Amino acid sequence: HLALQIQLTDTGARAQHDARVASELGALSGEASQQASRLTKLKPPAKFKVSLTQLAAGFQAVSADLKLIAAAAVRHDRASAKTATETLLADAVKVKTADDALTKALGLPATG
């Protein structure tokens, strides 16, 4: 009986943790989507347009990846979460690359 209670407590704790993680990732997804939306509203000079478009698309991709990870957390689906996380990492690199290109084109100091 005690073993069952421990198992149920552990399962409940994992479910709460996964739900909390999903909620936080959902919020981050929303922020990334908002950032993409703000970027698409800018009217940049032609020489910045491609990099800005790539940056906005990168934020949209990151938003979608975070949603997939959150959904996988709710389903306790580690394989899907892993796949979506790998995609997120690749999309984050695209955001960084576009950001670096804009930073350089604008003559701003590079950030870490």
C-alpha positions as semicolon CSV with decimal commas, in nm:
position;residue;x (nm);y (nm);z (nm)
1;H;0,000;0,000;0,000
2;L;0,282;0,241;0,086
3;A;0,460;0,162;-0,241
4;L;0,145;0,247;-0,436
5;Q;0,110;0,578;-0,249
6;I;0,473;0,665;-0,324
7;Q;0,423;0,577;-0,690
8;L;0,107;0,787;-0,713
9;T;0,280;1,078;-0,538
10;D;0,574;1,055;-0,776
11;T;0,345;1,035;-1,078
12;G;0,145;1,333;-0,956
13;A;0,461;1,535;-0,894
14;R;0,590;1,458;-1,244
15;A;0,255;1,556;-1,394
16;Q;0,258;1,885;-1,201
17;H;0,618;1,950;-1,307
18;D;0,536;1,876;-1,672
19;A;0,232;2,104;-1,656
20;R;0,441;2,383;-1,503
21;V;0,709;2,340;-1,769
22;A;0,443;2,339;-2,042
23;S;0,295;2,660;-1,902
24;E;0,633;2,835;-1,894
25;L;0,718;2,718;-2,245
26;G;0,378;2,838;-2,365
27;A;0,453;3,181;-2,223
28;L;0,795;3,187;-2,393
29;S;0,632;3,079;-2,717
30;G;0,393;3,371;-2,692
31;E;0,682;3,613;-2,633
32;A;0,871;3,480;-2,935
33;S;0,558;3,513;-3,148
34;Q;0,504;3,870;-3,028
35;Q;0,864;3,955;-3,110
36;A;0,821;3,815;-3,461
37;S;0,503;4,017;-3,504
38;R;0,674;4,338;-3,394
39;L;0,962;4,273;-3,635
40;T;0,729;4,216;-3,929
41;K;0,569;4,556;-3,868
42;L;0,900;4,738;-3,918
43;K;0,969;4,905;-4,250
44;P;1,347;4,867;-4,282
45;P;1,567;5,003;-4,557
46;A;1,620;4,751;-4,837
47;K;1,967;4,652;-4,717
48;F;1,823;4,526;-4,386
49;K;1,504;4,367;-4,518
50;V;1,638;4,014;-4,580
51;S;1,805;3,987;-4,239
52;L;1,500;4,131;-4,065
53;T;1,271;3,888;-4,247
54;Q;1,500;3,600;-4,148
55;L;1,501;3,718;-3,787
56;A;1,121;3,738;-3,775
57;A;1,090;3,393;-3,935
58;G;1,339;3,258;-3,683
59;F;1,131;3,389;-3,392
60;Q;0,818;3,234;-3,543
61;A;0,998;2,899;-3,576
62;V;1,120;2,922;-3,216
63;S;0,764;2,996;-3,106
64;A;0,633;2,690;-3,290
65;D;0,912;2,472;-3,146
66;L;0,833;2,585;-2,792
67;K;0,465;2,500;-2,847
68;L;0,563;2,151;-2,962
69;I;0,783;2,099;-2,657
70;A;0,504;2,220;-2,428
71;A;0,255;1,984;-2,591
72;A;0,500;1,696;-2,557
73;A;0,547;1,779;-2,188
74;V;0,173;1,767;-2,127
75;R;0,160;1,426;-2,300
76;H;0,475;1,312;-2,112
77;D;0,619;1,230;-2,456
78;R;0,996;1,242;-2,415
79;A;1,073;1,142;-2,773
80;S;0,865;1,425;-2,919
81;A;1,008;1,670;-2,668
82;K;1,361;1,567;-2,764
83;T;1,291;1,605;-3,136
84;A;1,128;1,946;-3,087
85;T;1,417;2,057;-2,865
86;E;1,667;1,963;-3,132
87;T;1,467;2,165;-3,384
88;L;1,450;2,453;-3,136
89;L;1,827;2,456;-3,105
90;A;1,868;2,469;-3,483
91;D;1,611;2,749;-3,508
92;A;1,781;2,941;-3,226
93;V;2,102;2,935;-3,429
94;K;1,910;3,086;-3,722
95;V;1,785;3,366;-3,495
96;K;2,138;3,430;-3,371
97;T;2,275;3,433;-3,727
98;A;2,013;3,683;-3,844
99;D;2,065;3,894;-3,533
100;D;2,442;3,895;-3,585
101;A;2,395;3,999;-3,950
102;L;2,173;4,290;-3,851
103;T;2,406;4,392;-3,569
104;K;2,701;4,398;-3,808
105;A;2,511;4,579;-4,083
106;L;2,402;4,844;-3,835
107;G;2,758;4,885;-3,706
108;L;2,658;4,793;-3,353
109;P;2,890;4,615;-3,110
110;A;2,852;4,237;-3,114
111;T;2,696;4,070;-2,812
112;G;2,788;3,729;-2,673
